[in-house]
Amino acid sequence: MPAPCGHFDLIHTMYKTEKPVLYSFRRCPYAIRARYALHVAKVEVEHREIDLKNKAPSLLAISPKATVPVLQLNDGQVIDESLEIMHWALKQADPESWLLATDTPRHTECQMLIHNNDNTFKSWLDRYKYAVGYPERSQTDYRQEAEKTLIELEARLKQSTWLIGETYSLADAAIMPFIRQFAFVDRKWFDQADYPGLRHWLDTQLQSDRFSQVMQKHPVFSI
């Protein structure tokens, strides 16, 4: 249950910060992509790492659905969707031009890829990773359904360095954490599968300084 107002006021006073507050969980793909955008935009935040099994009352007080990431701005505005956090951050600064002009085919492609990732692919990914909870079909079946997205991404990466051409974009940053999660369900299988372009694309990002910084560990915030 959300914390009582008086209790939350006390929490807010004790932990007030001049920076936006980011409630996050290190391994969550949604949180990873939000942190990626905040990092590239050089937006400094007060990072609050959440224990998903014992969520901080301050998080519950500002976001009843209590899923990470959640960004609370200085004016009290709460953004609790990862893509919205990405767009907000990149509107503050977009030094690498991740956002694509809205009147271009590349922008349409970007939206299409992210929509497929967040809906179709994520659904099969969850079933593949947690197959024991979905006994209707086998884990291999779920993987093969998810591979339909991998096949499309592999085809793109045979034509260009990144998902939408030769420059890194919002599509790459928004999708990468989910492909990472897929790969690590069975990394041995992924490493021998027929996706050399996708492996290179993924590993290039995982081996970057940016990824190391975004994945730094933080103590759990519990208040």
Secondary structure by P-SEA (a helix, b strand, c coil): ccccaaaaaaaaaacccccbbbbcccccaaaaaaaaaaaaaccccbbbbbccccccaaaaaacccccccbbbcccccccccaaaaaaaaaaaccccccccccccaaaaaaaaaaaaaacaaaaaaaaaaaccccccccaaaaaaaaaaaaaaaaaaaacccccccccccaaaaacaaaaaaaaaccaaaaaacccaaaaaaaaaaaacaaaaaaacccccccc
